[in-house]
Structure formats: C-alpha cells, structure tokens
Amino acid sequence: MSKSIPVKNLWFLLSYAHNLAEFSSELPVEVADEDDLPELLGRLLAWLVERRIRRNLTRAYQAREARLTRVRGRIDLVQTLCSDELRQGRIVCRFEEPTADTPRNQLVRYALTHAASSIGESKLSQRCRQMAHELARLGVSYRRPSRSELAREQFGRNDAEDRALLVVAGLVLDPRLPTEEAGNSHLARLRRDDRLLPYIFEKAVAGFYLHQLPAREWRVRPQKRLSWQVDTPTPGLHNLLPGMQADLILDSGISDRRIVIDTKFKAILRRNQFGSEKFRSADLYQLYTYLRTQTGAGDKYADEAEGILLHPSLGEHVDEACSVQGHRLRFTTVDLGGEPATIGATLRSLLT
C-alpha cells in the first residue's frame, strides 16, 4: 500500500474517466515516471495546446461595428447619417469577423495559467506559461468562461482535438469534492489530488464499460437513480427518505442479467477492535439495499440482480462471493499497480 499508482495507470484511468479513450492513439502517453496527477494533466494540456496551435486554433465569428472608409458587411444607414460620418468620408458598417477569443480557448488559457502555478517552478510550468502567452498573442482573453457559455459551444466533426482539450482543461481546474470519505488516500502519493482520485476511479470504471462493451449486448447506465419501493407511506415520508444512486448498472441484452457495481476508493478490508480484518459493514449494507429495494417492482432484471463492491488495491487481490436471498454478492479489487492491460482484463472478468 505504500507505493504509488504508476503514471501510465493514472493515464489509463483518466482516458476512460473522461472519454479520452477515443483519442488515446492520438495523445502522448510517454510521460515522466516521476509525474503525479497535476504534472500529468499539465503535460497533456501543454502538448495538446501546442499541437492545436500548429494546426490553427478553432475560431468563431464575432459581430462587430466599425466606422470604415469602404463597405464591409452591412451599412448601418441610421448610425451613419446621425453621426454625420459621410462628411468625413466614413460609413458605419456591421460585419462578422473570425476570432480566436472563444469560450473554449479562454478556458484552455485559464487552465494553462492555473497548471503553471499549481505545479511549481519547473520546465513543465514554464512550458505551460509559454503556451498561455502564445494564446494571449493570438488574441485569447484571460478569463474563465461560465458553464452556460461553454454549454453553447458547438462541436463539429473536425473538433475532436478541442473536445479532448476541454476535458483535460476541466480536469486541471476541477474543484470536485467526494461525497463520502476518501478512505486510504495514501493509495497514491499524490500531493493535491486525494479528493479527485475517487471521482476519477468511479468514472473510469463506467467509462471502460461504456467504451468496451458492445452496445447491442450490454446497456451501461452510470449514476442510475433508484427508487424506494414503499407501501402506504405517510404524507411526508418521501421528502425524508435519502436518495439512492448506484455508481453503475449493467443490463445484459442477451439475458435477464443485471450487475450493480459500487466503487469505493479505499481499502476493501478494515481491522475491527479485535484486530480481525473484515469487509466494511456500511458498504455491504449500501449494496444490499440497492438490490433488495428494487425487487418485486415488475422489473425482470431486478429480482436476481447481482452486486459487486469494487475497490482499488496495490499489489494485492481480494475476490470473495456469496448469495444472499437470491442475489449474488461479490467483493473484489482491481490492482492499480499492475499493467493497464491487466486492469482491463480484471474489469472484463467481473462480467463472467
């Protein structure tokens, strides 16, 4: 448990957590072995920006108004006459011109500056600053665009690199906090990302199945909300019941099989007051609740659904299973210290 997660495995998790797997053949994975997560993200972001600049930044058309000596676009006749521009040989024109100062490019410049300051003084931080200065030279403003501005950004068939850029830039700036304890955060010696790794691990598992499983054979549903099957509730009960949201549900399209996966970024076993190692009771109760509350509601998958508690490990493996009231429960780990191919094989084996 004392050694760190190899950087190539961090990249493996990131690529599936944020739909970068589709770009993995295009992105650099020959990162430095001593990198931690901020360095990895900064290196990827700088590399992507450098390549995007070489191939020209994506531009958008911006409406402008100017007083010109020749016609460009449309003439604003009212403004021209009212401001007496004709006497000075000018006309007021309204036109659109391409600009690199778009919300997506603004986010990237903001993320580069943030990465440079968070990494500390190094060749990598200087490179991030250099890329940020290059974006400024191309007319990109230093500001963080709002979510609504980014939501209005439209991506075409040739914008795959921009999508990857925004994903990495978003990770650099991600302030996300986990909704539960991080557990044994010393799983990785990462200076500033103990809060981000549980989220990345959860998203990576879902992204792996979304990317790897044939859509005609499996239905993959991350963050699926579940309902309490209650009878004759009192008027205020529904407002008081806690929400239920499974990390991942897999439904087989060729059988009536359902697998509910709950990921936990902490050691799978803990020592009790007597020194014995046990599974964590709260995790077990949570998974059992996800399964039992859905039975009897007419869903053909729910009555015999399987549950998996999936934890990361480093150099050790636990894989135990049992059946409880018709539901198969599995408690297992995936070794994040192994090769990426082995991690993938372990995740595939959960379906067998």
Stockholm file with secondary structure:
# STOCKHOLM 1.0

chainA/1-352         MSKSIPVKNLWFLLSYAHNLAEFSSELPVEVADEDDLPELLGRLLAWLVERRIRRNLTRAYQAREARLTRVRGRIDLVQTLCSDELRQGRIVCRFEEPTADTPRNQLVRYALTHAASSIGESKLSQRCRQMAHELARLGVSYRRPSRSELAREQFGRNDAEDRALLVVAGLVLDPRLPTEEAGNSHLARLRRDDRLLPYIFEKAVAGFYLHQLPAREWRVRPQKRLSWQVDTPTPGLHNLLPGMQADLILDSGISDRRIVIDTKFKAILRRNQFGSEKFRSADLYQLYTYLRTQTGAGDKYADEAEGILLHPSLGEHVDEACSVQGHRLRFTTVDLGGEPATIGATLRSLLT
#=GR chainA/1-352 SS CCSCCCHHHHHHHHHHHTTCGGGTTTSCCCCCTTCCHHHHHHHHHHHHHHHHHHTCCCCEEEEEEEEESSCCSEECHHHHHHTTCGGGTCEEEEEEEEESCCHHHHHHHHHHHHHHHHHCSSHHHHHHHHHHHHHHHTTCCCCCCCHHHHHTCCCCTTCHHHHHHHHHHHHHHCCCCCSSCCCCGGGSCCSSCTTTHHHHHHHHHHHHHHHHSCTTTEEEEEEEEECCCCSSCCTTHHHHSCCEEEEEEEEESSSSCEEEEEECSSCSEEECTTSCEEECHHHHHHHHHHHHTTTTSSCTTGGGCEEEEEEEESSCCCEEEEEETTEEEEEEEEETTSCHHHHHHHHHHTTC
#=GC SS_cons         CCSCCCHHHHHHHHHHHTTCGGGTTTSCCCCCTTCCHHHHHHHHHHHHHHHHHHTCCCCEEEEEEEEESSCCSEECHHHHHHTTCGGGTCEEEEEEEEESCCHHHHHHHHHHHHHHHHHCSSHHHHHHHHHHHHHHHTTCCCCCCCHHHHHTCCCCTTCHHHHHHHHHHHHHHCCCCCSSCCCCGGGSCCSSCTTTHHHHHHHHHHHHHHHHSCTTTEEEEEEEEECCCCSSCCTTHHHHSCCEEEEEEEEESSSSCEEEEEECSSCSEEECTTSCEEECHHHHHHHHHHHHTTTTSSCTTGGGCEEEEEEEESSCCCEEEEEETTEEEEEEEEETTSCHHHHHHHHHHTTC
//
